Amino acid sequence: MQKDSYSVIGVMSGTSLDGVDLVYVTLSFSSKWNFKIHIFETVPYTEYWISMLSNSIHLSNNELLDLNQKYTEELAKIISEFITKNEIQNIDIVCSHGHTVLHQPENGFTLQIGNLSKIAELIKQNVVCDFRVQDVQLGGQGAPLVPIGDRLLFSEYDYCLNLGGFSNISFEEDGERIAFDISPVNTVLNFYANQLGLNYDDKGNLAKKGLLNNELLIELNSLIFYEQSYPKSLGMEFVNSKIFPVLNKYSIPVNDILRTFVEHIAFQISKVIVKKNTSVLITGGGAYNDFLIERIKSYLPNINLVIPNNIIVESKEALVFALLGVLKLRNENNTLASVTGARQNHSAGNVFTWK
């Protein structure tokens, strides 16, 4: 007999390298799924880990194996300290996404480090992790995985838009959940803010002061990815091989690059939100970029853009991975073929038990 309530820790590390998001939540089922967030925290990465993770795409296989070992230990340490500091007891499961290093679904490959089996022993908890690999093996993109959480936890919104390292969107269409990545966001914006000695462009103020470069904007909007139909997903490979080479061709101030790229993000989002008079839930770090939100609104004047409280904005992905882990425990589908393009819906993730 299935339980109707679970005490869960969800753990997420995104491509924007803000840090590790941890949420302690109760997930309960009574005709529908409900959640109550008790504690949320983002543990920032040290300069060492920012450097290691940002350069990981260039490592050899042996170096990646070593990094996976070290990152699993680091992640276990972060999770253990979160549990101890907050005196959390009676945990049913820890559900961890890990950190994406390589994402090449077209080649049948994706790698999230931090998902080694020893993590359960290190944190002394049962763990569900490594959610993407099975989907790729079934011919899917392995991403995005959050949309089933959008369907089960945030169904009151017509669209769920996440503005993280990349923008992604999910919505219902003809009884199926549709979702896909739209464009890079903070992977690019943070990179250029870093060049000015800042971690990020606070509220988009740097971009707002820049000048729009129409030639660059046209070239960005002409990239083939944006014309492809879903399912489709993005990784740092796309940023490094497609976005940066375009940006590097233009000898313009950083503020102008930021201004133009914000416009690019907003334009691409406007192309996929086609229903009028609908509601859009916006989460992820980009929800705090006031200038980006302003530009999105300019393209979508008849849409109700909803930015929830800060905890939901920041914890939503970790919250959804907590749900994915619980669904795995219940042997229920947590990955949708309509979203990823896999051959079938399925229940993804590895379960590692402690003791």
VEXSEBA-188342 format. One record per residue (C-alpha): x, y, z; residue in three letters. Coordinates in pm, whole numbers, plus 50000, padded with zeros to 5 digits. Each point is the difference from the previous one (the first is absolute). Layout:
# residues N
XYZALA ...
This chain:
# residues 355
500005000050000MET 501365034149899GLN 500645027150258LYS 498065032349957ASP 502665022950151SER 503775002049954TYR 502725020450171SER 502505007449727VAL 503165019649929ILE 500325011749640GLY 503425010149869VAL 500775018849678MET 503085015249839SER 499375020449687GLY 502185010549710THR 500115036250119SER 502324988050284LEU 498215020550267ASP 500494971350243GLY 498164969650134VAL 496295004850071ASP 498604979250286LEU 496364998250104VAL 498444980850286TYR 496404993749909VAL 496984979050087THR 498324985549691LEU 496534986050056SER 497454983849774PHE 496255003550049SER 498274998849661SER 502855022849885LYS 503575007450101TRP 500625027950252ASN 503195013750150PHE 501125019050306LYS 503495014749996ILE 501595000650346HIS 503585011149926ILE 501765012549690PHE 503645009449960GLU 502465006349720THR 503584991050088VAL 502285020949774PRO 502864982949823TYR 503555009350097THR 502225015249734GLU 501684965849971TYR 496754982549913TRP 498845027549765ILE 503264995849811SER 499864961950005MET 496394997849883LEU 500245027349737SER 503054982949845ASN 498704964450038SER 498734998349642ILE 503625000149884HIS 501254971450223LEU 501164965849885SER 498094968750098ASN 502404992150284ASN 499855035550127GLU 496204998549993LEU 500034967850202LEU 502185017050261ASP 497785030950002LEU 496914978450044ASN 501524983950308GLN 501015033350151LYS 496715017149917TYR 497974971550148THR 501965004350323GLU 499505037949992GLU 496284996449935LEU 499684974750282ALA 501755024350233LYS 497615028249902ILE 496944977950049ILE 501234986550334SER 500695035050131GLU 496525011149889PHE 498424971150192ILE 502105005650311THR 499685037950010LYS 496224998649968ASN 499604969850229GLU 497984981749738ILE 498834965450104GLN 497834972249857ASN 500985005549638ILE 498334975949759ASP 502305007449708ILE 502605024249867VAL 499445007649630CYS 502985015049821SER 500405011849643HIS 503795002750008GLY 501795024349769HIS 499844997349621THR 503454998749845VAL 499264985449657LEU 496654999349823HIS 500054984849652GLN 496704981649957PRO 500484999749623GLU 502984977350069ASN 498144979550260GLY 501935015050288PHE 499465021950305THR 502065002850318LEU 498985014350336GLN 502794997250256ILE 499354995250370GLY 497774969749950ASN 502344972150103LEU 498534973350225SER 502305009150288LYS 498035032050058ILE 497404979950197ALA 502674986450233GLU 501655034050039LEU 496805017850104ILE 498514969750177LYS 496685003649817GLN 498174982349719ASN 500525018549675VAL 498335002649660VAL 502185016349734CYS 501254999149639ASP 496635007449842PHE 501075007649642ARG 501984969949876VAL 497114975749960GLN 498055024349786ASP 502915004449760VAL 500324962249980GLN 496334999449896LEU 500715024249717GLY 498995031450189GLY 501715033250061GLN 500404992850372GLY 498575034850049ALA 498105018950110PRO 498824979150295LEU 498305027150205VAL 496765001049792PRO 498374970750178ILE 500405020650317GLY 498395029349820ASP 497054977749915ARG 499614984850347LEU 500885029850223LEU 499325031749797PHE 497094990849776SER 498195033150065GLU 502385017849759TYR 499704998049620ASP 503775001349956TYR 502924993250234CYS 503105019349893LEU 503344994850171ASN 502785025649954LEU 503134982550121GLY 503204991549819GLY 497644994449709PHE 496375009549952SER 497524971749971ASN 496254998649981ILE 497224974950054SER 496284999949928PHE 497084977249918GLU 499014994849637GLU 497334975449886ASP 500224980950328GLY 503784996349991GLU 502695018950186ARG 502305017849758ILE 503345014350111ALA 503355009949859PHE 502995022450050ASP 499695034149835ILE 503375017550020SER 503015006350223PRO 499405025450277VAL 502295002550304ASN 502704978049847THR 500675029549768VAL 498905030050210LEU 502074989050301ASN 503044993449780PHE 500065036049884TYR 499185014150343ALA 503014980350124ASN 502185019149751GLN 499055031650190LEU 500904984050333GLY 496414992250098LEU 498304966850070ASN 496925010349805TYR 498275030349851ASP 497945012050297ASP 496415006949884LYS 501335002949645GLY 501355034950066ASN 503134994649790LEU 497994987849704ALA 497565028750036LYS 502855024949957LYS 501264982949685GLY 499125006349638LEU 498094975049790LEU 502094986749711ASN 497474990249733ASN 502514981949780GLU 501034977650292LEU 496374994650098LEU 499094988749649ILE 502944975949991GLU 499114984950338LEU 496374995949902ASN 501064982749677SER 501674970450175LEU 498564967249871ILE 499034987150347PHE 497215025550023TYR 498314986549689GLU 500104963850114GLN 496844984350135SER 499794984950347TYR 501034978450173PRO 503295018350031LYS 502395008750280SER 503125020650055LEU 503304995950182GLY 503235019250033MET 501144984149675GLU 497515022549818PHE 501225031150180VAL 503644992349929ASN 499594988949640SER 497195022849877LYS 499415030050227ILE 503495011350102PHE 501424998149644PRO 497255024049887VAL 500505023750293LEU 503784999649959ASN 499685013649646LYS 498755033450134TYR 502465024650155SER 497435018250209ILE 499825008750372PRO 498864973450245VAL 496935020850086ASN 498954998949634ASP 500464962349986ILE 497864996450313LEU 497355023649861ARG 499824981449671THR 499974965650157PHE 497165009750236VAL 498035010549693GLU 500844966849837HIS 498724980750305ILE 496775020150013ALA 499374996549627PHE 500494962350004GLN 497634996550297ILE 497375020649819SER 500154976049706LYS 498864970450211VAL 497325016350219ILE 497325002549736VAL 496774997450201LYS 498435033550086LYS 498705010750342ASN 501784971950183THR 502044997350319SER 503744992750010VAL 501754988850318LEU 503605012949993ILE 502684984250218THR 503784997250004GLY 502645026650061GLY 498955019349691GLY 496745009050175ALA 502075025750194TYR 501295016049680ASN 497535028949985ASP 501205011849662PHE 499594965349848LEU 496464997650141ILE 499295034849861GLU 501134989549653ARG 497924967950013ILE 496955020750097LYS 500605023349707SER 499664970549761TYR 497074984650189LEU 497835029250120PRO 496844979150039ASN 501564972350208ILE 499854998150382ASN 503594994350113LEU 499974986050356VAL 503165001150210ILE 499304980950324PRO 501675004450337ASN 503784997050012ASN 500004964850144ILE 497984986449706ILE 502085020149750VAL 503234985250130GLU 498974965450119SER 497654988349726LYS 502484977749819GLU 501244983950322ALA 496374995850107LEU 499114982549675VAL 502974976550023PHE 498774991050349ALA 496704990549836LEU 501754980549723LEU 501794979550264GLY 496784992650186VAL 498314989249676LEU 502954976749937LYS 499564985050346LEU 496344994149917ARG 500974984749666ASN 497925026449824GLU 500975017749679ASN 502105031050065ASN 501155006749643THR 497685008849714LEU 500664987949646ALA 498005029649865SER 502655022650153VAL 503264981549941THR 499224980549684GLY 500744966650166ALA 498294968849869ARG 497714998650304GLN 499155016050333ASN 502134984650272HIS 501215001550358SER 503595012649993ALA 502755001650260GLY 502254977250203ASN 499044990750355VAL 502914995450241PHE 499094986850343THR 502025005550313TRP 500534970650238LYS 
